[in-house]
Amino acid sequence: MPVYKYDVTMTCSGCSGAVTRVLSKLDGVNSFDVSLETQKVTVDSDKLSEQEILEKIQKTGKAAKVAA
Amino acid sequence: MPVYKYDVTMTCSGCSGAVTRVLSKLDGVNSFDVSLETQKVTVDSDKLSEQEILEKIQKTGKAAKVAA
């Protein structure tokens, strides 16, 4: 199953909590991890593309991009 | 023009910045104000309903409701 990694700017637990809430509600996600410390979001999905997940994360208003 | 008011849980400037970014990109909004201090968001729109705007704010992953 593909695992996608993103850099997401999050500055407090409210920020990381918001990203967590959005990913929790997203159909097609098997599992995910949101790290405030490393500013990384990892998503395991075999139904959604890297780009589709990125757009959902960006809908939170956070600056986000696919991690290099 | 109707002005809608919402209570939105925001705990840092990254949180309020995310809400600001989403409202900035939303078509049909004449003006808006996001206050981290009072946890209030005010939106002036004659094209969108109170509920439509609430749903956009909730897409950020923040806890939000129409202000009493």
Backbone of each chain as nested JSON, in Angstrom:
{
  "chains": [
    {"id": "A", "residues": [
      {"number": 1, "name": "MET", "atoms": {"N": [0.85, -1.204, 0.0], "CA": [0.0, 0.0, 0.0], "C": [0.878, 1.243, 0.0]}},
      {"number": 2, "name": "PRO", "atoms": {"N": [0.551, 2.217, -0.85], "CA": [1.399, 3.402, -0.906], "C": [1.294, 4.24, 0.375]}},
      {"number": 3, "name": "VAL", "atoms": {"N": [2.431, 4.77, 0.762], "CA": [2.47, 5.703, 1.89], "C": [2.98, 7.032, 1.348]}},
      {"number": 4, "name": "TYR", "atoms": {"N": [2.202, 8.068, 1.557], "CA": [2.549, 9.402, 1.059], "C": [3.022, 10.269, 2.214]}},
      {"number": 5, "name": "LYS", "atoms": {"N": [4.028, 11.111, 1.908], "CA": [4.551, 11.989, 2.957], "C": [4.436, 13.457, 2.538]}},
      {"number": 6, "name": "TYR", "atoms": {"N": [4.047, 14.274, 3.493], "CA": [3.844, 15.699, 3.228], "C": [4.541, 16.533, 4.297]}},
      {"number": 7, "name": "ASP", "atoms": {"N": [5.018, 17.705, 3.859], "CA": [5.479, 18.726, 4.8], "C": [4.306, 19.668, 5.048]}},
      {"number": 8, "name": "VAL", "atoms": {"N": [3.926, 19.827, 6.291], "CA": [2.787, 20.685, 6.632], "C": [3.207, 21.625, 7.766]}},
      {"number": 9, "name": "THR", "atoms": {"N": [2.992, 22.929, 7.559], "CA": [3.343, 23.903, 8.584], "C": [2.301, 23.882, 9.698]}},
      {"number": 10, "name": "MET", "atoms": {"N": [2.728, 23.454, 10.885], "CA": [1.826, 23.381, 12.045], "C": [2.572, 23.967, 13.231]}},
      {"number": 11, "name": "THR", "atoms": {"N": [1.934, 24.919, 13.92], "CA": [2.68, 25.628, 14.961], "C": [2.199, 25.361, 16.384]}},
      {"number": 12, "name": "CYS", "atoms": {"N": [1.083, 24.66, 16.519], "CA": [0.631, 24.319, 17.877], "C": [-0.202, 23.05, 17.812]}},
      {"number": 13, "name": "SER", "atoms": {"N": [-0.618, 22.556, 18.95], "CA": [-1.388, 21.32, 18.954], "C": [-2.777, 21.529, 18.354]}},
      {"number": 14, "name": "GLY", "atoms": {"N": [-3.24, 22.779, 18.327], "CA": [-4.51, 23.076, 17.646], "C": [-4.37, 22.874, 16.144]}},
      {"number": 15, "name": "CYS", "atoms": {"N": [-3.207, 23.241, 15.622], "CA": [-2.927, 23.056, 14.184], "C": [-2.869, 21.564, 13.845]}},
      {"number": 16, "name": "SER", "atoms": {"N": [-2.078, 20.815, 14.591], "CA": [-1.938, 19.393, 14.282], "C": [-3.255, 18.665, 14.555]}},
      {"number": 17, "name": "GLY", "atoms": {"N": [-4.004, 19.143, 15.546], "CA": [-5.308, 18.55, 15.826], "C": [-6.29, 18.766, 14.682]}},
      {"number": 18, "name": "ALA", "atoms": {"N": [-6.212, 19.904, 14.04], "CA": [-7.1, 20.196, 12.908], "C": [-6.784, 19.27, 11.739]}},
      {"number": 19, "name": "VAL", "atoms": {"N": [-5.511, 19.067, 11.456], "CA": [-5.115, 18.167, 10.363], "C": [-5.536, 16.734, 10.71]}},
      {"number": 20, "name": "THR", "atoms": {"N": [-5.354, 16.352, 11.955], "CA": [-5.761, 15.019, 12.412], "C": [-7.259, 14.808, 12.218]}},
      {"number": 21, "name": "ARG", "atoms": {"N": [-8.048, 15.823, 12.559], "CA": [-9.504, 15.716, 12.462], "C": [-9.938, 15.514, 11.004]}},
      {"number": 22, "name": "VAL", "atoms": {"N": [-9.297, 16.261, 10.112], "CA": [-9.646, 16.163, 8.688], "C": [-9.273, 14.781, 8.134]}},
      {"number": 23, "name": "LEU", "atoms": {"N": [-8.108, 14.287, 8.479], "CA": [-7.696, 12.974, 7.969], "C": [-8.536, 11.857, 8.585]}},
      {"number": 24, "name": "SER", "atoms": {"N": [-8.967, 12.031, 9.815], "CA": [-9.813, 11.032, 10.465], "C": [-11.129, 10.837, 9.729]}},
      {"number": 25, "name": "LYS", "atoms": {"N": [-11.62, 11.931, 9.136], "CA": [-12.926, 11.89, 8.471], "C": [-12.822, 11.516, 7.003]}},
      {"number": 26, "name": "LEU", "atoms": {"N": [-11.601, 11.339, 6.508], "CA": [-11.405, 11.144, 5.068], "C": [-11.529, 9.66, 4.704]}},
      {"number": 27, "name": "ASP", "atoms": {"N": [-12.493, 9.372, 3.845], "CA": [-12.69, 7.983, 3.398], "C": [-11.509, 7.532, 2.537]}},
      {"number": 28, "name": "GLY", "atoms": {"N": [-11.117, 6.295, 2.698], "CA": [-10.064, 5.738, 1.86], "C": [-8.68, 5.799, 2.478]}},
      {"number": 29, "name": "VAL", "atoms": {"N": [-8.61, 6.33, 3.706], "CA": [-7.329, 6.385, 4.417], "C": [-7.252, 5.18, 5.351]}},
      {"number": 30, "name": "ASN", "atoms": {"N": [-6.198, 4.382, 5.191], "CA": [-6.037, 3.219, 6.072], "C": [-5.477, 3.632, 7.429]}},
      {"number": 31, "name": "SER", "atoms": {"N": [-4.434, 4.459, 7.382], "CA": [-3.856, 4.965, 8.619], "C": [-3.068, 6.219, 8.291]}},
      {"number": 32, "name": "PHE", "atoms": {"N": [-2.755, 6.988, 9.319], "CA": [-1.987, 8.214, 9.095], "C": [-1.282, 8.617, 10.37]}},
      {"number": 33, "name": "ASP", "atoms": {"N": [-0.283, 9.477, 10.201], "CA": [0.433, 10.012, 11.347], "C": [0.654, 11.51, 11.129]}},
      {"number": 34, "name": "VAL", "atoms": {"N": [0.372, 12.292, 12.149], "CA": [0.59, 13.741, 12.084], "C": [1.6, 14.094, 13.164]}},
      {"number": 35, "name": "SER", "atoms": {"N": [2.75, 14.627, 12.768], "CA": [3.767, 14.984, 13.753], "C": [3.982, 16.49, 13.795]}},
      {"number": 36, "name": "LEU", "atoms": {"N": [3.581, 17.085, 14.912], "CA": [3.815, 18.518, 15.117], "C": [5.316, 18.791, 15.226]}},
      {"number": 37, "name": "GLU", "atoms": {"N": [6.021, 17.89, 15.856], "CA": [7.456, 18.073, 16.097], "C": [8.259, 18.145, 14.796]}},
      {"number": 38, "name": "THR", "atoms": {"N": [7.975, 17.212, 13.891], "CA": [8.748, 17.181, 12.641], "C": [8.058, 17.91, 11.489]}},
      {"number": 39, "name": "GLN", "atoms": {"N": [6.811, 18.37, 11.728], "CA": [6.038, 19.062, 10.679], "C": [5.776, 18.13, 9.484]}},
      {"number": 40, "name": "LYS", "atoms": {"N": [5.631, 16.854, 9.788], "CA": [5.391, 15.864, 8.732], "C": [4.039, 15.185, 8.932]}},
      {"number": 41, "name": "VAL", "atoms": {"N": [3.402, 14.878, 7.809], "CA": [2.166, 14.092, 7.816], "C": [2.385, 12.903, 6.889]}},
      {"number": 42, "name": "THR", "atoms": {"N": [2.098, 11.719, 7.39], "CA": [2.249, 10.494, 6.617], "C": [0.879, 9.842, 6.489]}},
      {"number": 43, "name": "VAL", "atoms": {"N": [0.516, 9.46, 5.264], "CA": [-0.812, 8.887, 5.02], "C": [-0.672, 7.602, 4.215]}},
      {"number": 44, "name": "ASP", "atoms": {"N": [-1.29, 6.572, 4.709], "CA": [-1.299, 5.263, 4.058], "C": [-2.679, 5.068, 3.427]}},
      {"number": 45, "name": "SER", "atoms": {"N": [-2.71, 5.018, 2.098], "CA": [-3.987, 4.866, 1.395], "C": [-3.776, 4.135, 0.087]}},
      {"number": 46, "name": "ASP", "atoms": {"N": [-4.673, 3.213, -0.226], "CA": [-4.611, 2.602, -1.551], "C": [-5.795, 3.032, -2.413]}},
      {"number": 47, "name": "LYS", "atoms": {"N": [-6.575, 3.975, -1.913], "CA": [-7.725, 4.463, -2.696], "C": [-7.531, 5.877, -3.211]}},
      {"number": 48, "name": "LEU", "atoms": {"N": [-6.761, 6.679, -2.492], "CA": [-6.59, 8.084, -2.873], "C": [-5.191, 8.311, -3.426]}},
      {"number": 49, "name": "SER", "atoms": {"N": [-5.085, 9.267, -4.36], "CA": [-3.777, 9.593, -4.921], "C": [-3.045, 10.576, -4.006]}},
      {"number": 50, "name": "GLU", "atoms": {"N": [-1.743, 10.693, -4.252], "CA": [-0.92, 11.645, -3.499], "C": [-1.508, 13.053, -3.604]}},
      {"number": 51, "name": "GLN", "atoms": {"N": [-1.946, 13.41, -4.804], "CA": [-2.472, 14.751, -5.055], "C": [-3.833, 14.97, -4.368]}},
      {"number": 52, "name": "GLU", "atoms": {"N": [-4.682, 13.961, -4.398], "CA": [-6.002, 14.09, -3.745], "C": [-5.851, 14.325, -2.242]}},
      {"number": 53, "name": "ILE", "atoms": {"N": [-4.928, 13.604, -1.649], "CA": [-4.709, 13.775, -0.212], "C": [-4.108, 15.146, 0.074]}},
      {"number": 54, "name": "LEU", "atoms": {"N": [-3.167, 15.578, -0.772], "CA": [-2.572, 16.908, -0.599], "C": [-3.653, 17.986, -0.613]}},
      {"number": 55, "name": "GLU", "atoms": {"N": [-4.595, 17.867, -1.54], "CA": [-5.655, 18.886, -1.638], "C": [-6.528, 18.91, -0.386]}},
      {"number": 56, "name": "LYS", "atoms": {"N": [-6.779, 17.743, 0.181], "CA": [-7.568, 17.694, 1.415], "C": [-6.809, 18.368, 2.556]}},
      {"number": 57, "name": "ILE", "atoms": {"N": [-5.52, 18.115, 2.623], "CA": [-4.722, 18.744, 3.68], "C": [-4.702, 20.264, 3.482]}},
      {"number": 58, "name": "GLN", "atoms": {"N": [-4.584, 20.693, 2.235], "CA": [-4.535, 22.13, 1.957], "C": [-5.852, 22.825, 2.288]}},
      {"number": 59, "name": "LYS", "atoms": {"N": [-6.959, 22.077, 2.258], "CA": [-8.263, 22.652, 2.603], "C": [-8.309, 23.101, 4.062]}},
      {"number": 60, "name": "THR", "atoms": {"N": [-7.395, 22.611, 4.869], "CA": [-7.331, 23.072, 6.257], "C": [-6.782, 24.5, 6.337]}},
      {"number": 61, "name": "GLY", "atoms": {"N": [-6.226, 25.009, 5.234], "CA": [-5.638, 26.351, 5.243], "C": [-4.172, 26.335, 5.625]}},
      {"number": 62, "name": "LYS", "atoms": {"N": [-3.623, 25.159, 5.921], "CA": [-2.205, 25.036, 6.247], "C": [-1.377, 25.004, 4.973]}},
      {"number": 63, "name": "ALA", "atoms": {"N": [-0.179, 25.55, 5.045], "CA": [0.766, 25.413, 3.934], "C": [1.227, 23.965, 3.921]}},
      {"number": 64, "name": "ALA", "atoms": {"N": [1.053, 23.29, 2.781], "CA": [1.387, 21.872, 2.691], "C": [1.944, 21.547, 1.313]}},
      {"number": 65, "name": "LYS", "atoms": {"N": [2.899, 20.64, 1.286], "CA": [3.431, 20.162, -0.003], "C": [3.906, 18.728, 0.173]}},
      {"number": 66, "name": "VAL", "atoms": {"N": [4.041, 18.057, -0.953], "CA": [4.566, 16.7, -0.94], "C": [6.018, 16.775, -0.443]}},
      {"number": 67, "name": "ALA", "atoms": {"N": [6.373, 15.919, 0.501], "CA": [7.73, 15.951, 1.065], "C": [8.73, 15.447, 0.033]}},
      {"number": 68, "name": "ALA", "atoms": {"N": [9.885, 16.078, 0.003], "CA": [10.939, 15.708, -0.965], "C": [11.468, 14.318, -0.616]}}
    ]},
    {"id": "B", "residues": [
      {"number": 1, "name": "MET", "atoms": {"N": [-26.452, 43.873, 3.869], "CA": [-25.752, 42.603, 3.637], "C": [-25.645, 41.839, 4.947]}},
      {"number": 2, "name": "PRO", "atoms": {"N": [-25.969, 40.555, 4.919], "CA": [-25.911, 39.809, 6.176], "C": [-24.484, 39.624, 6.674]}},
      {"number": 3, "name": "VAL", "atoms": {"N": [-24.342, 39.716, 7.97], "CA": [-23.061, 39.449, 8.618], "C": [-23.269, 38.266, 9.552]}},
      {"number": 4, "name": "TYR", "atoms": {"N": [-22.475, 37.222, 9.341], "CA": [-22.61, 36.006, 10.127], "C": [-21.468, 35.919, 11.136]}},
      {"number": 5, "name": "LYS", "atoms": {"N": [-21.789, 35.403, 12.321], "CA": [-20.769, 35.289, 13.369], "C": [-20.624, 33.841, 13.828]}},
      {"number": 6, "name": "TYR", "atoms": {"N": [-19.389, 33.436, 14.014], "CA": [-19.084, 32.054, 14.399], "C": [-18.113, 32.04, 15.574]}},
      {"number": 7, "name": "ASP", "atoms": {"N": [-18.269, 31.029, 16.408], "CA": [-17.259, 30.727, 17.427], "C": [-16.347, 29.656, 16.855]}},
      {"number": 8, "name": "VAL", "atoms": {"N": [-15.055, 29.933, 16.806], "CA": [-14.095, 28.994, 16.231], "C": [-12.932, 28.826, 17.198]}},
      {"number": 9, "name": "THR", "atoms": {"N": [-12.633, 27.58, 17.534], "CA": [-11.535, 27.314, 18.453], "C": [-10.195, 27.47, 17.726]}},
      {"number": 10, "name": "MET", "atoms": {"N": [-9.434, 28.481, 18.135], "CA": [-8.124, 28.752, 17.518], "C": [-7.134, 29.005, 18.643]}},
      {"number": 11, "name": "THR", "atoms": {"N": [-6.024, 28.295, 18.623], "CA": [-5.124, 28.396, 19.774], "C": [-3.795, 29.074, 19.494]}},
      {"number": 12, "name": "CYS", "atoms": {"N": [-3.509, 29.361, 18.232], "CA": [-2.266, 30.096, 17.936], "C": [-2.461, 30.856, 16.635]}},
      {"number": 13, "name": "SER", "atoms": {"N": [-1.469, 31.644, 16.261], "CA": [-1.601, 32.441, 15.033], "C": [-1.592, 31.56, 13.788]}},
      {"number": 14, "name": "GLY", "atoms": {"N": [-1.064, 30.34, 13.923], "CA": [-1.148, 29.395, 12.808], "C": [-2.581, 28.954, 12.577]}},
      {"number": 15, "name": "CYS", "atoms": {"N": [-3.326, 28.79, 13.653], "CA": [-4.748, 28.417, 13.568], "C": [-5.544, 29.544, 12.909]}},
      {"number": 16, "name": "SER", "atoms": {"N": [-5.398, 30.763, 13.416], "CA": [-6.178, 31.88, 12.868], "C": [-5.726, 32.179, 11.442]}},
      {"number": 17, "name": "GLY", "atoms": {"N": [-4.441, 31.976, 11.17], "CA": [-3.946, 32.165, 9.803], "C": [-4.552, 31.171, 8.831]}},
      {"number": 18, "name": "ALA", "atoms": {"N": [-4.77, 29.956, 9.276], "CA": [-5.375, 28.932, 8.415], "C": [-6.815, 29.307, 8.078]}},
      {"number": 19, "name": "VAL", "atoms": {"N": [-7.559, 29.755, 9.064], "CA": [-8.948, 30.171, 8.827], "C": [-8.963, 31.392, 7.897]}},
      {"number": 20, "name": "THR", "atoms": {"N": [-8.058, 32.314, 8.126], "CA": [-7.944, 33.511, 7.276], "C": [-7.676, 33.122, 5.833]}},
      {"number": 21, "name": "ARG", "atoms": {"N": [-6.776, 32.162, 5.633], "CA": [-6.416, 31.74, 4.283], "C": [-7.624, 31.132, 3.552]}},
      {"number": 22, "name": "VAL", "atoms": {"N": [-8.37, 30.313, 4.267], "CA": [-9.546, 29.673, 3.66], "C": [-10.603, 30.719, 3.286]}},
      {"number": 23, "name": "LEU", "atoms": {"N": [-10.863, 31.655, 4.172], "CA": [-11.885, 32.677, 3.874], "C": [-11.42, 33.61, 2.753]}},
      {"number": 24, "name": "SER", "atoms": {"N": [-10.125, 33.862, 2.674], "CA": [-9.573, 34.716, 1.601], "C": [-9.843, 34.126, 0.226]}},
      {"number": 25, "name": "LYS", "atoms": {"N": [-9.845, 32.799, 0.16], "CA": [-10.006, 32.111, -1.126], "C": [-11.466, 31.824, -1.455]}},
      {"number": 26, "name": "LEU", "atoms": {"N": [-12.365, 32.157, -0.556], "CA": [-13.766, 31.767, -0.721], "C": [-14.52, 32.812, -1.539]}},
      {"number": 27, "name": "ASP", "atoms": {"N": [-15.053, 32.393, -2.678], "CA": [-15.837, 33.294, -3.53], "C": [-17.137, 33.676, -2.833]}},
      {"number": 28, "name": "GLY", "atoms": {"N": [-17.546, 34.93, -2.99], "CA": [-18.824, 35.368, -2.454], "C": [-18.713, 36.027, -1.094]}},
      {"number": 29, "name": "VAL", "atoms": {"N": [-17.487, 36.131, -0.567], "CA": [-17.277, 36.802, 0.716], "C": [-16.865, 38.253, 0.436]}},
      {"number": 30, "name": "ASN", "atoms": {"N": [-17.617, 39.196, 0.979], "CA": [-17.284, 40.612, 0.791], "C": [-16.139, 41.02, 1.712]}},
      {"number": 31, "name": "SER", "atoms": {"N": [-16.254, 40.651, 2.974], "CA": [-15.196, 40.947, 3.932], "C": [-15.35, 40.007, 5.113]}},
      {"number": 32, "name": "PHE", "atoms": {"N": [-14.301, 39.899, 5.906], "CA": [-14.372, 39.028, 7.072], "C": [-13.352, 39.46, 8.104]}},
      {"number": 33, "name": "ASP", "atoms": {"N": [-13.555, 38.986, 9.316], "CA": [-12.598, 39.259, 10.383], "C": [-12.388, 37.976, 11.18]}},
      {"number": 34, "name": "VAL", "atoms": {"N": [-11.137, 37.675, 11.472], "CA": [-10.798, 36.499, 12.28], "C": [-10.066, 36.992, 13.52]}},
      {"number": 35, "name": "SER", "atoms": {"N": [-10.631, 36.741, 14.684], "CA": [-9.987, 37.178, 15.923], "C": [-9.532, 35.998, 16.769]}},
      {"number": 36, "name": "LEU", "atoms": {"N": [-8.226, 35.878, 16.876], "CA": [-7.662, 34.829, 17.735], "C": [-7.988, 35.126, 19.197]}},
      {"number": 37, "name": "GLU", "atoms": {"N": [-7.963, 36.396, 19.542], "CA": [-8.172, 36.793, 20.931], "C": [-9.57, 36.429, 21.443]}},
      {"number": 38, "name": "THR", "atoms": {"N": [-10.582, 36.733, 20.632], "CA": [-11.957, 36.482, 21.073], "C": [-12.504, 35.146, 20.573]}},
      {"number": 39, "name": "GLN", "atoms": {"N": [-11.723, 34.454, 19.702], "CA": [-12.17, 33.17, 19.137], "C": [-13.42, 33.348, 18.278]}},
      {"number": 40, "name": "LYS", "atoms": {"N": [-13.53, 34.513, 17.653], "CA": [-14.705, 34.81, 16.827], "C": [-14.287, 35.018, 15.382]}},
      {"number": 41, "name": "VAL", "atoms": {"N": [-15.166, 34.587, 14.48], "CA": [-14.99, 34.85, 13.056], "C": [-16.267, 35.523, 12.55]}},
      {"number": 42, "name": "THR", "atoms": {"N": [-16.114, 36.643, 11.886], "CA": [-17.242, 37.388, 11.351], "C": [-17.114, 37.433, 9.837]}},
      {"number": 43, "name": "VAL", "atoms": {"N": [-18.196, 37.107, 9.132], "CA": [-18.146, 37.059, 7.673], "C": [-19.318, 37.841, 7.082]}},
      {"number": 44, "name": "ASP", "atoms": {"N": [-19.009, 38.729, 6.176], "CA": [-20.009, 39.54, 5.484], "C": [-20.159, 38.975, 4.077]}},
      {"number": 45, "name": "SER", "atoms": {"N": [-21.338, 38.437, 3.778], "CA": [-21.571, 37.841, 2.463], "C": [-23.033, 37.962, 2.086]}},
      {"number": 46, "name": "ASP", "atoms": {"N": [-23.309, 38.309, 0.847], "CA": [-24.702, 38.272, 0.402], "C": [-24.915, 37.147, -0.615]}},
      {"number": 47, "name": "LYS", "atoms": {"N": [-23.912, 36.33, -0.808], "CA": [-24.044, 35.206, -1.761], "C": [-24.105, 33.848, -1.066]}},
      {"number": 48, "name": "LEU", "atoms": {"N": [-23.466, 33.739, 0.092], "CA": [-23.393, 32.448, 0.782], "C": [-24.279, 32.469, 2.024]}},
      {"number": 49, "name": "SER", "atoms": {"N": [-24.833, 31.299, 2.347], "CA": [-25.669, 31.209, 3.547], "C": [-24.805, 31.009, 4.786]}},
      {"number": 50, "name": "GLU", "atoms": {"N": [-25.427, 31.227, 5.929], "CA": [-24.73, 31.014, 7.202], "C": [-24.164, 29.592, 7.285]}},
      {"number": 51, "name": "GLN", "atoms": {"N": [-24.97, 28.633, 6.817], "CA": [-24.574, 27.232, 6.895], "C": [-23.433, 26.921, 5.915]}},
      {"number": 52, "name": "GLU", "atoms": {"N": [-23.486, 27.465, 4.716], "CA": [-22.424, 27.223, 3.729], "C": [-21.072, 27.721, 4.236]}},
      {"number": 53, "name": "ILE", "atoms": {"N": [-21.092, 28.881, 4.851], "CA": [-19.834, 29.435, 5.38], "C": [-19.346, 28.594, 6.553]}},
      {"number": 54, "name": "LEU", "atoms": {"N": [-20.283, 28.172, 7.414], "CA": [-19.9, 27.316, 8.55], "C": [-19.195, 26.05, 8.058]}},
      {"number": 55, "name": "GLU", "atoms": {"N": [-19.734, 25.443, 7.008], "CA": [-19.128, 24.21, 6.493], "C": [-17.721, 24.45, 5.953]}},
      {"number": 56, "name": "LYS", "atoms": {"N": [-17.501, 25.585, 5.339], "CA": [-16.164, 25.918, 4.837], "C": [-15.184, 26.092, 6.0]}},
      {"number": 57, "name": "ILE", "atoms": {"N": [-15.648, 26.741, 7.054], "CA": [-14.779, 26.931, 8.222], "C": [-14.479, 25.572, 8.855]}},
      {"number": 58, "name": "GLN", "atoms": {"N": [-15.492, 24.714, 8.922], "CA": [-15.281, 23.389, 9.535], "C": [-14.321, 22.522, 8.725]}},
      {"number": 59, "name": "LYS", "atoms": {"N": [-14.217, 22.779, 7.422], "CA": [-13.273, 22.035, 6.579], "C": [-11.823, 22.266, 6.999]}},
      {"number": 60, "name": "THR", "atoms": {"N": [-11.571, 23.339, 7.745], "CA": [-10.215, 23.563, 8.258], "C": [-9.874, 22.571, 9.365]}},
      {"number": 61, "name": "GLY", "atoms": {"N": [-10.887, 21.85, 9.875], "CA": [-10.643, 20.914, 10.967], "C": [-10.807, 21.561, 12.334]}},
      {"number": 62, "name": "LYS", "atoms": {"N": [-11.115, 22.851, 12.354], "CA": [-11.34, 23.551, 13.625], "C": [-12.769, 23.302, 14.105]}},
      {"number": 63, "name": "ALA", "atoms": {"N": [-12.925, 23.24, 15.425], "CA": [-14.267, 23.19, 15.994], "C": [-14.91, 24.553, 15.777]}},
      {"number": 64, "name": "ALA", "atoms": {"N": [-16.067, 24.56, 15.114], "CA": [-16.722, 25.832, 14.784], "C": [-18.225, 25.685, 14.897]}},
      {"number": 65, "name": "LYS", "atoms": {"N": [-18.886, 26.743, 15.339], "CA": [-20.351, 26.765, 15.375], "C": [-20.832, 28.198, 15.205]}},
      {"number": 66, "name": "VAL", "atoms": {"N": [-22.093, 28.32, 14.828], "CA": [-22.685, 29.647, 14.721], "C": [-22.722, 30.264, 16.116]}},
      {"number": 67, "name": "ALA", "atoms": {"N": [-22.285, 31.501, 16.23], "CA": [-22.23, 32.168, 17.532], "C": [-23.638, 32.478, 18.027]}},
      {"number": 68, "name": "ALA", "atoms": {"N": [-23.855, 32.299, 19.314], "CA": [-25.181, 32.53, 19.905], "C": [-25.522, 34.019, 19.851]}}
    ]}
  ]
}
